[in-house]
Amino acid sequence: MRRRRTPPPPSPLPQRAGVDAVRVRLPAGGWGTVRAYLLERLSGAGPGTVDAMLATGEFVAGDGHPVTADTPYHPGTYVFFHRDLRPEVPVPFPLEVVYRDAHLVVADKPHFLATTPRGGHVTETALARLRRDLDLPALGAAHRLDRLTAGLVMFTVRPDERGAYQALFRDRRVRKEYEAVAPYAPELALPRTVRSRILKERGVLAAREIPGEPNAETLVEEAAHRPATATAPALARYRLVPRTGQTHQLRVHLNTLGVPILGDPLYPEVAPRVPPGDFRRPLQLLARELAFTDPVTGREHRFRSARSLAAWEAYEDWAQ
């Protein structure tokens, strides 16, 4: 019988700007004090940073008591602290709430806004914004949407129900539909189902297809197309229905078909990094629809994004 892991204690520190404190579980090892471990774990924080935080009581144990320079090391216990919330370039687009009840919040996310804190995007995330705006500090993400992708993303109100909603995505019981704008290829026979094996390696920006058993499947259909003009190439609006959820799956599959999504900085090749605050050319990919049976209430839900893709609405303006 598999042993049930004891859940971690709740954070004794309140959120800051809608962002949880960092929780660190002390691993097995020979550190004599918590300070010794933190100096090694946070070696990139800069000289003197750990000692300064210890001196001001910024590290706390699971019981809320401050960790000091002499606190003994006990594997399996927890330490909490707040990361340095550095200034971030605000994403100047609204985050619309399309549905809210006692269990769920479904938001229509703009391009460039991360779903949850990660890397350099912490306070400028959908989760942090919604926690602040809706006064729901316990709100959690049921799944993630790429920062560059716009559209529907789902959050859970009650922590004890989060697992049930996350299981919908894990078990592929959510019907997801996306739209993308990409070059029009009249020779491309559609609809078709694209299957391949996608590998996304840690530290490598772009995913790639490799030989082997397919782990990614996408239905690709053409929704509409527009002929070329004097200032714009022929474009198509594609309907994409993923049946799996590999990282960058839709972007990889359209690129494989020879119609990479407009505004994609990774496919077909990695482009120079865009400076922070440059929001001119968003990835033309939209999570248009979510449909599922609510695992808590039993209700049938079907949500649809009200957003549009700029390259389809006004290509000449978007391309400038």
C-alpha positions in Angstrom: 0.0 0.0 0.0 1.3 3.4 -0.9 2.0 5.6 2.1 0.0 8.8 2.1 2.4 11.8 2.3 1.6 14.3 5.1 0.4 17.5 3.5 2.7 20.5 4.1 1.6 23.0 6.7 -0.1 26.2 5.6 2.1 29.2 5.2 2.4 31.3 8.4 3.2 34.3 6.2 0.4 36.3 4.5 0.5 36.9 0.7 2.2 39.9 -0.7 0.5 41.5 -3.8 -1.4 38.3 -4.4 1.8 36.2 -4.3 2.4 33.3 -1.8 5.5 33.0 0.3 8.1 30.5 -1.0 7.9 27.1 0.8 11.1 25.1 1.2 11.0 21.5 2.5 14.4 20.8 4.1 15.9 17.6 2.5 17.9 14.9 4.1 21.5 16.0 4.5 24.3 16.9 6.8 23.7 20.6 7.3 24.1 21.5 11.0 21.9 24.6 10.8 19.1 25.9 8.6 21.4 28.8 7.8 24.0 26.5 6.3 21.4 25.0 4.0 19.9 28.3 3.0 23.4 29.7 2.2 23.8 26.7 -0.2 20.3 26.7 -1.6 20.2 30.4 -2.2 23.8 30.9 -3.3 22.7 33.0 -6.2 20.9 35.6 -4.0 24.0 37.7 -3.5 26.6 38.0 -0.7 25.1 38.7 2.7 21.5 38.3 1.5 20.7 35.2 3.6 22.3 36.6 6.8 20.4 39.9 6.3 17.1 38.1 6.0 17.9 35.9 9.0 18.7 39.0 11.1 15.4 40.6 10.2 13.3 37.5 10.8 12.3 37.0 7.1 12.7 33.3 7.3 10.1 31.5 9.4 9.4 27.9 10.4 6.1 26.1 9.8 4.9 27.2 13.3 5.5 30.9 12.4 8.6 31.3 14.6 11.6 33.1 13.0 14.5 31.0 11.9 17.8 32.3 13.4 21.4 31.8 12.4 21.6 29.0 15.1 18.3 27.2 14.3 19.2 23.4 14.2 18.6 21.6 10.9 15.8 19.0 10.9 15.1 17.2 7.6 11.5 17.2 6.5 10.5 20.4 8.2 9.6 23.6 6.3 10.9 27.1 5.9 8.9 30.0 4.5 10.0 33.3 3.1 8.9 36.0 0.6 10.9 36.3 -2.6 12.1 39.8 -3.6 9.2 41.3 -5.6 11.1 43.3 -8.2 9.4 45.9 -10.3 7.8 44.3 -13.4 6.6 46.0 -16.6 2.7 46.0 -16.3 0.8 44.1 -19.0 -1.5 46.9 -20.2 -4.5 44.7 -21.2 -7.5 43.8 -19.2 -8.0 40.4 -17.6 -11.7 39.7 -18.0 -13.7 37.4 -15.7 -16.2 35.4 -17.8 -17.6 33.2 -15.0 -17.5 33.0 -11.3 -19.3 30.9 -8.7 -18.4 29.4 -5.3 -16.0 26.9 -6.9 -14.6 28.3 -10.1 -13.3 31.5 -11.7 -12.9 31.4 -15.5 -10.9 34.3 -16.9 -10.2 35.5 -20.4 -6.5 36.2 -20.3 -4.7 38.7 -22.6 -1.5 37.9 -24.5 1.8 38.5 -22.5 0.2 37.8 -19.1 1.6 34.7 -17.4 -0.9 32.4 -15.7 1.0 31.8 -12.5 4.2 33.2 -11.0 7.3 31.9 -12.7 10.7 33.3 -13.5 10.6 37.1 -13.9 6.8 37.2 -14.0 5.5 37.2 -10.4 3.1 40.0 -9.6 2.2 40.5 -13.3 0.3 37.2 -13.6 -3.3 36.3 -13.9 -3.3 34.5 -10.6 -1.9 37.4 -8.6 -4.2 39.9 -10.4 -7.3 37.9 -9.7 -6.4 37.2 -6.0 -6.0 41.0 -5.6 -9.0 42.1 -7.7 -11.5 39.6 -6.4 -10.1 39.4 -2.8 -9.7 35.6 -3.1 -6.3 34.8 -1.5 -6.9 31.1 -1.7 -7.5 31.1 -5.5 -5.4 28.6 -7.4 -4.8 27.6 -11.0 -6.5 24.5 -12.3 -4.2 24.5 -15.4 -1.8 26.8 -17.2 -1.9 28.8 -20.4 1.3 29.9 -22.0 2.2 33.5 -21.3 2.1 34.4 -25.0 -1.3 32.7 -25.6 -4.5 34.6 -25.0 -7.8 33.1 -23.9 -9.6 31.1 -21.3 -7.9 29.8 -18.2 -9.6 28.3 -15.1 -9.0 28.9 -11.4 -10.4 27.2 -8.3 -11.8 29.0 -5.3 -11.4 26.3 -2.7 -8.1 24.6 -2.2 -9.7 21.3 -1.2 -11.4 21.1 -4.6 -8.4 22.0 -6.7 -7.4 18.4 -7.2 -10.8 17.5 -8.7 -10.6 20.3 -11.3 -6.9 19.6 -12.1 -7.9 16.0 -12.7 -10.2 17.1 -15.5 -7.2 18.3 -17.5 -4.9 15.5 -16.5 -7.5 12.9 -17.5 -8.4 14.8 -20.8 -12.0 15.4 -19.7 -12.0 19.0 -20.9 -12.7 19.8 -24.5 -10.4 22.6 -25.5 -10.6 24.5 -28.8 -8.1 27.1 -30.0 -7.8 29.5 -32.9 -4.7 30.6 -34.7 -3.8 32.9 -37.5 -1.1 31.7 -39.8 -0.2 31.7 -43.6 -2.7 30.3 -45.9 -1.5 27.2 -47.8 -4.1 26.1 -50.4 -2.2 22.9 -51.0 -2.6 21.9 -47.3 -5.3 19.2 -47.1 -7.5 19.9 -44.1 -9.0 18.9 -41.8 -6.4 16.5 -40.6 -5.1 15.0 -37.4 -1.4 15.6 -36.6 0.3 13.1 -34.4 3.9 13.2 -33.3 6.3 12.8 -30.4 7.3 16.1 -28.9 10.2 16.6 -26.6 10.6 19.8 -24.5 14.0 19.8 -22.7 14.6 21.9 -19.6 16.6 25.0 -20.4 15.8 24.8 -24.1 13.4 27.4 -25.4 11.8 25.5 -28.3 10.3 22.0 -28.3 11.1 19.5 -31.1 9.6 16.5 -32.7 11.6 13.2 -32.3 11.1 9.7 -33.6 9.0 7.4 -31.4 5.5 6.7 -30.1 3.3 9.8 -30.6 2.5 11.7 -27.4 0.8 14.7 -29.0 -2.3 14.8 -31.2 -4.1 17.8 -32.7 -7.1 18.1 -35.0 -6.4 21.0 -37.4 -9.2 22.6 -39.5 -9.4 25.7 -41.6 -12.1 28.1 -40.4 -11.6 30.8 -43.0 -8.9 32.3 -45.3 -8.2 35.6 -46.9 -6.3 36.2 -50.2 -3.1 38.2 -50.4 -3.3 42.0 -50.8 -0.7 44.5 -51.8 0.4 44.9 -48.2 -0.4 41.5 -46.7 0.1 37.8 -47.6 -2.7 35.3 -47.8 -3.8 34.3 -44.3 -5.9 31.6 -42.7 -7.7 31.3 -39.4 -7.3 27.7 -38.1 -9.4 25.8 -35.6 -7.3 23.6 -33.4 -8.6 20.9 -31.1 -5.8 19.3 -29.0 -6.3 15.8 -27.7 -3.2 15.9 -25.6 -1.4 18.7 -23.8 2.3 18.7 -24.6 4.3 22.0 -24.2 4.0 24.2 -27.3 2.0 21.4 -29.0 -0.1 23.6 -31.2 2.8 25.8 -32.2 4.9 22.8 -33.1 2.2 21.1 -35.1 1.3 24.1 -37.2 5.0 24.7 -37.9 5.3 21.1 -39.0 2.5 21.7 -41.5 4.5 24.6 -42.9 2.2 27.3 -41.5 3.8 28.7 -38.4 1.6 30.9 -36.2 2.1 34.6 -36.8 4.0 36.3 -34.1 5.7 33.1 -32.8 9.1 34.0 -31.5 10.3 30.3 -31.4 9.0 28.6 -34.5 10.2 28.1 -37.1 13.3 29.6 -35.5 14.2 31.3 -32.3 13.9 35.1 -32.8 15.9 37.7 -30.9 14.5 38.4 -27.5 11.8 41.1 -27.4 12.5 43.9 -24.9 10.1 44.0 -21.9 7.2 46.3 -22.6 7.1 45.6 -26.4 3.6 44.3 -26.9 3.3 45.1 -30.6 3.3 41.6 -32.1 1.4 39.1 -29.9 1.4 35.4 -30.8 -1.7 34.8 -32.8 -3.0 32.0 -30.8 -6.2 32.0 -28.7 -7.7 29.5 -26.3 -11.2 30.0 -27.6 -13.4 27.4 -25.8 -13.5 25.2 -22.7 -16.2 22.6 -22.1 -16.5 20.1 -19.3 -18.7 18.5 -16.7 -18.1 20.1 -13.3 -16.7 17.4 -11.0 -18.1 19.1 -7.9 -21.6 20.4 -9.0 -22.3 18.1 -12.0 -23.1 21.1 -14.1 -22.3 21.2 -17.8 -20.0 24.1 -18.6 -19.1 25.7 -21.9 -17.2 28.9 -22.0 -16.1 30.9 -25.0 -13.5 33.7 -25.2 -14.7 37.1 -26.5 -11.3 38.0 -27.7 -10.2 38.3 -31.3 -6.8 37.9 -33.0 -5.4 41.2 -34.2 -3.7 39.8 -37.3 -7.1 38.5 -38.6 -9.0 41.7 -37.8 -6.4 44.2 -39.1 -3.3 42.6 -40.4 -1.7 45.8 -41.8 -1.9 47.5 -38.4 -0.7 44.5 -36.5 2.3 43.9 -38.7 3.7 47.5 -38.2 
